[in-house]
Amino acid sequence: LAELADRLLQLARLAYADLPKHPNLSRPQWAALRYFAEANDYSRTATAFGSFYAATPGTVSETINRLVRRKFLRRHRLKSDHRIIRLDLTKQGREALSNDPSRVLNRAARLLPAEQALLLTESLTALASNITKEQQRPIFGACHDCRHFAVERATIDGLPQERCQLLNTPVE
C-alpha cells in the first residue's frame, strides 16, 4: 500500500513537471481554474472551493484574488442573495485551461483499457472518500454521482432533463 501512495504522489509530480510557462500559474491556481470550470452554480464560491481543495481561507483568498486580478476569474453577487459572491471563469481562464498540466494525465489515462480505467476511477474515488471521511470533510463529486441527481423523462421540449432534487433546479 505504501507503493500505491508513492505512485499517486509520483503521478502528481509528473503532471506538474513541465508546467507551461504561459500563463505561469501555480498548482493551487490550476486547481482553482479546473474547479470553477466544472463546479455547478451552487459550488462556485470561495468557501466551496476551499472545502473541496482542503485549503486554508488565506490560501483560498490569495489564489482567487490573483486569478481575478489576472482576469482568469470574475466575481459577481447573486441577485437573489447579495451576500453570496459567485466566481466564474472568464474567456481568458478557459483559454488558460487549454494548457492545463493535468492534460498529461488525461492522455495517459486514455491509453488504459476501458475496464482498467473504470476500475482505477472507482478505486481513486474510494480512496478520496476514505480520506475525506477520516478527516471528517464533506465528500465531493460530480452531480451525476449524487443521490439528489435525477433525470426526468418528460420535459417541455421532449428531451430528458437532468435535475437536482435537493435544490429543485435543472442541472446543466
Residue, then its C-alpha position, 0 to 999 in steps of 0.5 A: l500500500a505504501e507503493l500505491a501512495d508513492r505512485l499517486l504522489q509520483l503521478a502528481r509530480l509528473a503532471y506538474a513537471d513541465l508546467p507551461k510557462h504561459p500563463n505561469l500559474s501555480r498548482p493551487q491556481w490550476a486547481a482553482l481554474r479546473y474547479f470553477a470550470e466544472a463546479n455547478d452554480y451552487s459550488r462556485t464560491a470561495t468557501a466551496f472551493g476551499s472545502f473541496y481543495a482542503a485549503t486554508p481561507g488565506t490560501v483560498s483568498e490569495t489564489i482567487n484574488r490573483l486569478v481575478r486580478r489576472k482576469f482568469l476569474r470574475r466575481h459577481r453577487l447573486k441577485s437573489d442573495h447579495r451576500i453570496i459572491r459567485l466566481d466564474l471563469t472568464k474567456q481568458g481562464r478557459e483559454a488558460l485551461s487549454n494548457d492545463p498540466s493535468r492534460v498529461l494525465n488525461r492522455a495517459a489515462r486514455l491509453l488504459p483499457a476501458e475496464q482498467a480505467l473504470l476500475l482505477t476511477e472507482s478505486l481513486t474515488a474510494l480512496a478520496s472518500n476514505i480520506t475525506k471521511e477520516q478527516q471528517r470533510p464533506i465528500f465531493g463529486a460530480c452531480h451525476d454521482c449524487r443521490h439528489f441527481a435525477v433525470e426526468r423523462a418528460t420535459i417541455d421540449g421532449l428531451p430528458q432533463e437532468r435535475c437536482q432534487l435537493l435544490n429543485t433546479p435543472v442541472e446543466 
